[in-house]
Each structure stands twice: as structure tokens, then as C-alpha cells.
Amino acid sequence: MEKYFGFSTPEACGVSSDCVGAFLDRIQEKNYTLHSYLMARRGRIFAEGYFAPFRQEDFHRMFSISKTFVSTAVGLLQDEGRLSLSDPIVRFFPDKVPENLHPYLKNATIRDLLMMAGPFKGSFTYGPDKLDWVKSYFDTVPDHPAGAYFNYDTSGTYLVNAIVERVAGKPFLEYLKDKLLRAAGFSEDTWCIQAPEGYSWGGSGVFCTTRDLARLAQIYLDGGRVNGRQLLSEEYVKAATARQIDNCTNGWRTSMEGNGYGYQIWVTSDGGFAFLGMGEQIAYVRPDLDFIFVCTGDLQGYPSSYHCVPDLVRAEILGKMQAEPLPEAPQAVRALRAREAALQFPVTLPGENTSPLAAGFCGKKFVFSENDLGFETMQLDISGTCGTLTYRARGEEKKWHFGMGAYMQDKFPETHYFGRRECYPGGYPFRCFHAARWVEPHKLLIRTYIADDHYGNLCTTISFTGGKAVVYMMKTAEWFMDEYEGLAVGTPQD
């Protein structure tokens, strides 16, 4: 990081340490499940925190921020004269394009796909049931001419990603490291999940650290310069971060969405721009203030959108930011640093850690009739602050270990989920965290977060009602944990 960023106090950057503390207070009040955050101004980091067990050195999945990395590679290849945004996408896939290709596909350009104006009205040309995503893109009948309107379509990014790798002759992240990222001190081991046919999954699969993401944001804030060297053309940076297309297709705007879209980059309502990824992966840049905010997290399923955390940044940080440094406040800085060092991933469950009725439910085995979850038997055991859920499903016995009111690290007991290549089982259990609370004396709620090569969360309600054990599960995860959605009713074993 020292190769590209300096470090400072909030006050030296025109921000009160108390304002950063107020931001953390609001995050806690709102129950936003962040994994990390970072604030920088004028090239200096003044606030940074990691919610244990997440750490500074952890590589985190960036989901759709991966698209911005792909766009950056396109800009570099255009700078080299190896492609043009006006190039038809079919030019790069003579082996994949069928005869009698639809003219909507024949006329689609790289620029169309970069600004999310492809010829499809939905992201249905790729998925867990397809093993060649490039071929399926061209084999699918399009709906309309490319360039007509904004439609967020990850399959278009994937096509651009594949073009980059065909032109560069290597994975796009390796090309980016060679041409740009390594000079900015980017982590050498940054990697990307593969698509089934072997290209990188540039629409969603990049893994890097929070500081790495800040490095990419700083490159764009600096107009493509790294340590004074122009490595990405300023012309491309300006175009990529500007409003290339209207994206207010539903008539609603928030601070982060509906204000225009560049080349895989969102325009914000306050004249800034942002990289956005599912689950609250965010890099939010205000060029007028020389300011960067970055966060990672898992808010998948949260009833809001990308604006919730940046709106707190605006209220607590930007709205009170001064152009000049503030008076030094060493005591406030020490208090903030101590708080940042002690951050914990929040348990957002309501309820109590104990129940006066628990003894009547725990230790009993329940037998299930046919059900959505495939449950055959289940037993709940709780001792002090630790609990175990043992269940038999689809012929296999499995266990979860959870904390009462605190997360306990575990391995999710499935090995058939996709690994580092989509559509192919990884053969290993994902790292996960379980926490539980009694939301009613007879009802236990277990919250599960999976944080591995794939991220997702699961909410399990076990209600002991009318002599039965009623299990209800809801998951928010892309392409996995499908078997953990539904309802099951069990009866105590005689």
C-alpha cells in the first residue's frame, strides 16, 4: 500500500475523528453487515476497519465490481490500438458465431455492452445450466437492437471479458497486473473465478483486498495515473466515469442509481462515480473532494439498495468535511483507532441468548415426513453459549455448530457447490459462520453467513409449536444452497 497510498489522521484530512465514530454508530444502528471499510482523501487513508473475523489481508469477492476491472482492461487494449469500442463483438468469435446470425447480434459493439445496452432484456444467456457461455450468447435470439436502452446484463460483460482474453492472450487480471495494477502495489495473488469454458468470470468473480479496491478507485480518481505515470489514458477514464447512457429506466433515482452509467461504472447524483457489487461491495469516488470510500460486506437480501451505506458517508463524513485540516485531536484519534481494532461482525438477530423453554426442546430427536428440505431427522442441542444442529437430509447426517448471540466459525456441510470454476463442483465445504438467538421462547433463529469462494447467507427458523418442530429456511445466495429453501414439519421420535 505504501507504494500508492499514505496514511493520515481524519483531522489532517479535514474530517473529525468523531465524525468517523458517528458513521460507525450509524452502521451499527442500521444493522449493516459490513466486512470492511476504508476512507481516503488526497491519497491518504484516514480511516480503515475490518469487522472480525474479516481481516485486512483477506481476499474478498467483489461480485459486479469485477465488471469495472474488465472495463479497465478494455481501456488499456484500446490505448494500445488492439481493439476499438466500435468493434462488432462478432469479430472476435468466428468459431462461436452460428450461420444466419441475427442482425441485432451482428451489429452489437463492445461499447454497447460496456454501457449495458446489449440486445437482450435479461441476463439469461449464461447460468449454471450452460457450459459454454459465449456460444449460448450467440445462440440466443435477441430482443431488440443494441444501444436502445440501459439493461443491466452481466452476460454482456462476460462477452467483453472473453474478448479481452482473446486479444490479450492471457487472463484479464494478469494483463491488468502487467500493464497497470502491479505498479499501484496491487496484491500479486489477486484472482478470478473461471467460467465453465475456461475464461475468467469477469462479470462477478474477482477476489482482491479492500486496499486493492481502493487502489483501483485511486487510479480512476487520478485520471489513469499511477505514481505520476499515465498508464491508462485520461480520455478513457473520463469516458468510463461519465454518463454514456441514461439508466433511470424505472423512473426512480437514488444517490447511486438512475443518474447515468458509463463503461461498467455508475454515475452518482453528486457528480461522483462508483463501482458497485452485489452484497455491498462499493468504491465511491468524489473527485471534487479528492475522496474515496470503499467497503465490502454481505447485505444480500437486505431490503434496500447500494445507496444505504454511501448515504451515511454523505451525512456523517462529506457533509461535515472541511477543505483545510482540522486542529489535531490525538485523544480522539486514539479512541477511533482502538474502536477500529476492536470491530466485530455484528449479530443482527433480535431476541435472547437463553429461553426458559429450551430444556423441553433440546436433546429431542424429531422425525420428518416428506418435505421441501429433504429433512429426515433433526436434533437441537444447546450448552451454555454453544449449540449444535444435527440433521439427516437426503440420506446424509450433517451438523452445524453455532454460537448463542455470537458467531461461531464452521464448515458448511456440503461439497457439491461450484468451486473456482462455475458449473463444476468444488468438492470442498465452504467456510461459514453461524449465530442464533431465541426470538420467542419457543422459536430459535439461526443466521448463517458463507464467506469463501462464494458468498451467501441463510436464515433458519425453528419453531417448536403444538408438539412439532417446524423448520423454515430462506437463503440469499447465487447458484447455491437451493436445497436450503422451504418448510419441514417434524414429530418427536417415540
Secondary structure by P-SEA (a helix, b strand, c coil): ccccbbbbccccccccaaaaaaaaaaaaaacccccbbbbbccccccbbbbcccccccbbbbbccaaaaaaaaaaaaaaaacccccccccccccccccccccccccccccaaaaaacccccccccccccccccaaaaaaaccccccccccccccaaaaaaaaaaaaaaacccaaaaaaacccccccccccbbbbbccccccccccbbbbcaaaaaaaaaaaaacccccccccccaaaaaaaacccccccccccccccccccccccccccccccccccccccbbbbbbccccbbbbbcccccccccccaaaaaaaaaccccccccccccccaaaaaaaaaaaaacccccccccccccccccccccbbbbbccccccccbbbbbbcccbbbbbbbcccbbbbbbbcccbbbbbcccccccccccccccccccccbbbbbbcccccbbbbbbbbbccccbbbbbbbbbcccbbbbbbbbbcccccccccbbbbbcccc
